[in-house]
Amino acid sequence: MSVLRAIWISAAFALLLIATAPLQILIVLAAPSLQHHLPGFVFRTAARLMRANIVVQGDPPRAGPLLIVANHISWIDIIAIGAVVPCQFIAKRDVKSWPVFGPLARLIRTCFVDRERRHAVSPVREEMAGRFAAGDILVLFPEGTSTDGRDVLGFKSALFPGTEPGTPQVQPLTMGYHDAFGRDGAHYGWYADMELLPHMWHVFKGGGFDVSLVFHRALDDVEGQDRKEQAARSETIVREGLALALKGSKETSKFGSS
């Protein structure tokens, strides 16, 4: 039964992307102000297909300019956040070549950064500034990699806004995973040297699970802080929220699978 479930979900994922990708291209070209609506639908549908129940705590933002900074556990993070927040993502350049998520990332106008080249950060900052000026919400995973969700790595500060003109607010977000069998991010996380497609198959074969999104209050005194201070404060907040995210919540959002 689990194999049949995985086959059905895989086929549904493929059909979903094939059906919506051309339409999203047209929307980006003809009506860019509406570009967040279709990806939100795709992410919510994908979550339901996987039986991923998105548990929301705090207040998800609806408009920018804003930089969301979160711990990173799995490719599922992108689906969960995108299902709840009209946003775009900041990702490493390698994502462009990923199956499934590479084309999707380009369609939703992801900002790509080459983490191996320090001087490549400046063009990304300029692109981010343009997105913020347009009122966008960007999502950054400042750990620079994904983990098993049981700890938070140090936040890298390079892409935090600091005190530059037009500085947006910074809102920390804690991600967590759990299910009825007590499994957490170590089971649902995609990290270390795991391959993407086998891990997706592994998730599709399983049953329902919860993805916790704990939206903390935005930093209230961003002006006057440098990037390192913003990164350190955000890391502390996300780390303190991790226990709450792992514990989960009885309050489910309207984006759940039920």
Buried (B, 14 or more C-beta within 10 A) or exposed (E): EEEEBBEEBBEBBEEBBEEBBEEBEEBBEEEEEEBBEBBBBBBBBBBBBBBBBBBBBBEBBEEBBBBBBBBBBBBBBBBBBBBBBBBBBBBBBEBBEBEBBBEBBBBBBBBBBBBEEEEEBEEBBEBBBEBBEEEBBBBBBBBBEBBBBEEBBEBBBBBBBBEEEEBBBBBBBBBBBBBEEEEBBEBBBBBEEEEBEEBBBBBBBBEEBBBBBBBBEBBEEBEEBEBBBBBBBBBEBBBBBBEBBBEBBEEBBEBBBE
